[in-house]
Amino acid sequence: MNRILLALAIGVVAGAGGMTLAHHDDKPKLNRKVVSERDIAEKLDGKEAKATVVEVTLEPGQEGDPHRHPGPVFGYVLEGEYEHAINDDPAKVLKMGETFYEPTGVLHRVSKNPSAKTKTRILAVILHSRDDKQIAVPEPPKKQ
């Protein structure tokens, strides 16, 4: 039993490490917590798949760096407001109780708490291949 718990703990820590996005030294890191990781019976693009549930907390005015996900993402705003945009779509402010969807591989260009006073919490479910090393892949800076 202890071996199983140890293996689960190592898996959660490894999964959280794989979610790391590129950060600038002057920006505080977003608080991400893996809530659940489950292998699922359905295949994704012919590969064995898993669903990872992540709770993300953004402090007032905090924003994430642009990134992509290796599978579809379904999100739910648990608390506060969440400014969200993919690809070249205009940014949209979502309120508590609203949802969003990101197709596989799109650029998650805006991920921000627009409030100057309250925190934002979102719950994201990412479907991805079991062998994916990262569930959030940083977008390389554009060359000018």
Phi and psi restraints in degrees (value plus and minus 20) as a CYANA .aco file:
   2 ASN   PHI     -82.3   -42.3
   2 ASN   PSI     -56.4   -16.4
   3 ARG   PHI     -84.2   -44.2
   3 ARG   PSI     -59.7   -19.7
   4 ILE   PHI     -84.1   -44.1
   4 ILE   PSI     -66.2   -26.2
   5 LEU   PHI     -82.7   -42.7
   5 LEU   PSI     -60.7   -20.7
   6 LEU   PHI     -83.3   -43.3
   6 LEU   PSI     -63.2   -23.2
   7 ALA   PHI     -83.2   -43.2
   7 ALA   PSI     -61.0   -21.0
   8 LEU   PHI     -84.2   -44.2
   8 LEU   PSI     -63.5   -23.5
   9 ALA   PHI     -82.4   -42.4
   9 ALA   PSI     -63.9   -23.9
  10 ILE   PHI     -82.8   -42.8
  10 ILE   PSI     -59.9   -19.9
  11 GLY   PHI     -82.8   -42.8
  11 GLY   PSI     -61.7   -21.7
  12 VAL   PHI     -85.6   -45.6
  12 VAL   PSI     -64.5   -24.5
  13 VAL   PHI     -83.4   -43.4
  13 VAL   PSI     -64.1   -24.1
  14 ALA   PHI     -83.4   -43.4
  14 ALA   PSI     -60.5   -20.5
  15 GLY   PHI     -84.0   -44.0
  15 GLY   PSI     -61.1   -21.1
  16 ALA   PHI     -86.0   -46.0
  16 ALA   PSI     -57.6   -17.6
  17 GLY   PHI     -85.2   -45.2
  17 GLY   PSI     -54.7   -14.7
  18 GLY   PHI     -91.6   -51.6
  18 GLY   PSI     -33.9     6.1
  19 MET   PHI    -108.8   -68.8
  19 MET   PSI     -23.3    16.7
  20 THR   PHI     -78.9   -38.9
  20 THR   PSI     113.9   153.9
  21 LEU   PHI    -122.7   -82.7
  21 LEU   PSI     142.5   182.5
  22 ALA   PHI     -85.6   -45.6
  22 ALA   PSI     116.0   156.0
  23 HIS   PHI    -147.9  -107.9
  23 HIS   PSI     127.3   167.3
  24 HIS   PHI    -109.6   -69.6
  24 HIS   PSI     128.8   168.8
  25 ASP   PHI     -79.2   -39.2
  25 ASP   PSI     -49.1    -9.1
  26 ASP   PHI    -108.6   -68.6
  26 ASP   PSI     -22.5    17.5
  27 LYS   PHI    -125.2   -85.2
  27 LYS   PSI     110.5   150.5
  28 PRO   PHI     -88.7   -48.7
  28 PRO   PSI     126.6   166.6
  29 LYS   PHI     -90.9   -50.9
  29 LYS   PSI     124.3   164.3
  30 LEU   PHI     -88.9   -48.9
  30 LEU   PSI     126.9   166.9
  31 ASN   PHI    -107.8   -67.8
  31 ASN   PSI      91.1   131.1
  32 ARG   PHI    -138.4   -98.4
  32 ARG   PSI     113.7   153.7
  33 LYS   PHI    -151.6  -111.6
  33 LYS   PSI     101.1   141.1
  34 VAL   PHI     -93.3   -53.3
  34 VAL   PSI      98.9   138.9
  35 VAL   PHI    -109.1   -69.1
  35 VAL   PSI     -55.9   -15.9
  36 SER   PHI    -180.1  -140.1
  36 SER   PSI     124.5   164.5
  37 GLU   PHI    -152.2  -112.2
  37 GLU   PSI     104.8   144.8
  38 ARG   PHI    -156.9  -116.9
  38 ARG   PSI     110.9   150.9
  39 ASP   PHI     -88.6   -48.6
  39 ASP   PSI     120.6   160.6
  40 ILE   PHI    -139.9   -99.9
  40 ILE   PSI     136.0   176.0
  41 ALA   PHI     -91.2   -51.2
  41 ALA   PSI     -53.9   -13.9
  42 GLU   PHI     -90.0   -50.0
  42 GLU   PSI     130.3   170.3
  43 LYS   PHI    -118.6   -78.6
  43 LYS   PSI     133.0   173.0
  44 LEU   PHI    -139.7   -99.7
  44 LEU   PSI      95.4   135.4
  45 ASP   PHI      32.9    72.9
  45 ASP   PSI      19.1    59.1
  46 GLY   PHI      59.1    99.1
  46 GLY   PSI     -16.8    23.2
  47 LYS   PHI    -130.0   -90.0
  47 LYS   PSI     132.2   172.2
  48 GLU   PHI     -77.6   -37.6
  48 GLU   PSI     118.7   158.7
  49 ALA   PHI    -144.2  -104.2
  49 ALA   PSI     146.9   186.9
  50 LYS   PHI    -164.5  -124.5
  50 LYS   PSI     139.0   179.0
  51 ALA   PHI    -135.8   -95.8
  51 ALA   PSI     107.6   147.6
  52 THR   PHI    -135.7   -95.7
  52 THR   PSI     108.7   148.7
  53 VAL   PHI    -126.6   -86.6
  53 VAL   PSI     106.2   146.2
  54 VAL   PHI    -147.1  -107.1
  54 VAL   PSI     114.2   154.2
  55 GLU   PHI    -119.9   -79.9
  55 GLU   PSI     105.8   145.8
  56 VAL   PHI    -135.4   -95.4
  56 VAL   PSI     110.2   150.2
  57 THR   PHI    -135.5   -95.5
  57 THR   PSI     107.9   147.9
  58 LEU   PHI    -136.1   -96.1
  58 LEU   PSI     107.4   147.4
  59 GLU   PHI     -93.6   -53.6
  59 GLU   PSI     146.1   186.1
  60 PRO   PHI     -71.2   -31.2
  60 PRO   PSI     107.0   147.0
  61 GLY   PHI      56.2    96.2
  61 GLY   PSI     -24.7    15.3
  62 GLN   PHI     -93.5   -53.5
  62 GLN   PSI     125.9   165.9
  63 GLU   PHI    -158.7  -118.7
  63 GLU   PSI     133.9   173.9
  64 GLY   PHI    -114.9   -74.9
  64 GLY   PSI     143.9   183.9
  65 ASP   PHI    -102.0   -62.0
  65 ASP   PSI     133.1   173.1
  66 PRO   PHI     -79.5   -39.5
  66 PRO   PSI     121.0   161.0
  67 HIS   PHI    -178.6  -138.6
  67 HIS   PSI     154.5   194.5
  68 ARG   PHI    -151.8  -111.8
  68 ARG   PSI     137.4   177.4
  69 HIS   PHI    -136.8   -96.8
  69 HIS   PSI     124.7   164.7
  70 PRO   PHI     -96.7   -56.7
  70 PRO   PSI     -21.1    18.9
  71 GLY   PHI    -173.0  -133.0
  71 GLY   PSI     157.2   197.2
  72 PRO   PHI     -86.2   -46.2
  72 PRO   PSI     129.0   169.0
  73 VAL   PHI    -143.4  -103.4
  73 VAL   PSI     115.0   155.0
  74 PHE   PHI    -140.1  -100.1
  74 PHE   PSI     104.1   144.1
  75 GLY   PHI    -142.3  -102.3
  75 GLY   PSI     135.5   175.5
  76 TYR   PHI    -159.7  -119.7
  76 TYR   PSI     109.4   149.4
  77 VAL   PHI    -103.7   -63.7
  77 VAL   PSI      92.5   132.5
  78 LEU   PHI    -101.8   -61.8
  78 LEU   PSI     -54.5   -14.5
  79 GLU   PHI    -175.5  -135.5
  79 GLU   PSI     122.1   162.1
  80 GLY   PHI      56.7    96.7
  80 GLY   PSI    -173.1  -133.1
  81 GLU   PHI    -144.2  -104.2
  81 GLU   PSI     132.2   172.2
  82 TYR   PHI    -156.1  -116.1
  82 TYR   PSI      99.9   139.9
  83 GLU   PHI    -110.6   -70.6
  83 GLU   PSI     106.4   146.4
  84 HIS   PHI    -158.9  -118.9
  84 HIS   PSI     117.3   157.3
  85 ALA   PHI    -173.1  -133.1
  85 ALA   PSI     121.1   161.1
  86 ILE   PHI    -139.8   -99.8
  86 ILE   PSI     129.7   169.7
  87 ASN   PHI      27.2    67.2
  87 ASN   PSI    -152.4  -112.4
  88 ASP   PHI    -117.1   -77.1
  88 ASP   PSI      -9.9    30.1
  89 ASP   PHI     -83.9   -43.9
  89 ASP   PSI     129.0   169.0
  90 PRO   PHI     -86.6   -46.6
  90 PRO   PSI     128.4   168.4
  91 ALA   PHI     -86.5   -46.5
  91 ALA   PSI     125.4   165.4
  92 LYS   PHI    -150.9  -110.9
  92 LYS   PSI     116.2   156.2
  93 VAL   PHI    -114.4   -74.4
  93 VAL   PSI      99.3   139.3
  94 LEU   PHI    -119.5   -79.5
  94 LEU   PSI     123.3   163.3
  95 LYS   PHI    -124.8   -84.8
  95 LYS   PSI     146.5   186.5
  96 MET   PHI     -68.7   -28.7
  96 MET   PSI     111.3   151.3
  97 GLY   PHI      74.9   114.9
  97 GLY   PSI     -31.7     8.3
  98 GLU   PHI    -108.8   -68.8
  98 GLU   PSI     140.3   180.3
  99 THR   PHI    -142.5  -102.5
  99 THR   PSI     143.7   183.7
 100 PHE   PHI    -163.7  -123.7
 100 PHE   PSI     142.2   182.2
 101 TYR   PHI    -156.2  -116.2
 101 TYR   PSI     118.0   158.0
 102 GLU   PHI    -145.7  -105.7
 102 GLU   PSI      99.2   139.2
 103 PRO   PHI     -84.9   -44.9
 103 PRO   PSI     140.4   180.4
 104 THR   PHI     -72.5   -32.5
 104 THR   PSI     110.3   150.3
 105 GLY   PHI      57.0    97.0
 105 GLY   PSI     -21.8    18.2
 106 VAL   PHI     -90.2   -50.2
 106 VAL   PSI     137.4   177.4
 107 LEU   PHI     -99.3   -59.3
 107 LEU   PSI      95.7   135.7
 108 HIS   PHI    -105.9   -65.9
 108 HIS   PSI      69.6   109.6
 109 ARG   PHI    -100.6   -60.6
 109 ARG   PSI     -58.1   -18.1
 110 VAL   PHI    -143.4  -103.4
 110 VAL   PSI     107.0   147.0
 111 SER   PHI    -164.7  -124.7
 111 SER   PSI      76.5   116.5
 112 LYS   PHI    -166.2  -126.2
 112 LYS   PSI     128.1   168.1
 113 ASN   PHI    -113.2   -73.2
 113 ASN   PSI      90.3   130.3
 114 PRO   PHI     -98.5   -58.5
 114 PRO   PSI     -28.3    11.7
 115 SER   PHI    -100.4   -60.4
 115 SER   PSI     125.7   165.7
 116 ALA   PHI    -114.7   -74.7
 116 ALA   PSI     -24.1    15.9
 117 LYS   PHI    -144.5  -104.5
 117 LYS   PSI     -53.3   -13.3
 118 THR   PHI    -137.7   -97.7
 118 THR   PSI     133.7   173.7
 119 LYS   PHI    -102.3   -62.3
 119 LYS   PSI     143.0   183.0
 120 THR   PHI    -140.7  -100.7
 120 THR   PSI     119.1   159.1
 121 ARG   PHI    -150.3  -110.3
 121 ARG   PSI     112.2   152.2
 122 ILE   PHI    -146.4  -106.4
 122 ILE   PSI     134.3   174.3
 123 LEU   PHI    -136.3   -96.3
 123 LEU   PSI     104.1   144.1
 124 ALA   PHI    -140.6  -100.6
 124 ALA   PSI     114.8   154.8
 125 VAL   PHI    -130.9   -90.9
 125 VAL   PSI      99.1   139.1
 126 ILE   PHI    -131.7   -91.7
 126 ILE   PSI     103.0   143.0
 127 LEU   PHI    -114.6   -74.6
 127 LEU   PSI     110.8   150.8
 128 HIS   PHI    -177.5  -137.5
 128 HIS   PSI     145.7   185.7
 129 SER   PHI     -85.0   -45.0
 129 SER   PSI     123.8   163.8
 130 ARG   PHI     -82.3   -42.3
 130 ARG   PSI     -44.2    -4.2
 131 ASP   PHI    -115.4   -75.4
 131 ASP   PSI     -13.2    26.8
 132 ASP   PHI     -84.9   -44.9
 132 ASP   PSI     111.9   151.9
 133 LYS   PHI     -99.9   -59.9
 133 LYS   PSI     -52.8   -12.8
 134 GLN   PHI    -150.2  -110.2
 134 GLN   PSI     123.1   163.1
 135 ILE   PHI    -122.8   -82.8
 135 ILE   PSI     -25.3    14.7
 136 ALA   PHI    -156.6  -116.6
 136 ALA   PSI      93.0   133.0
 137 VAL   PHI    -123.7   -83.7
 137 VAL   PSI      97.8   137.8
 138 PRO   PHI     -79.1   -39.1
 138 PRO   PSI     121.3   161.3
 139 GLU   PHI    -103.1   -63.1
 139 GLU   PSI     104.8   144.8
 140 PRO   PHI     -82.6   -42.6
 140 PRO   PSI     127.2   167.2
 141 PRO   PHI     -80.4   -40.4
 141 PRO   PSI     124.6   164.6
 142 LYS   PHI     -94.3   -54.3
 142 LYS   PSI     117.8   157.8
 143 LYS   PHI     -99.8   -59.8
 143 LYS   PSI     118.7   158.7
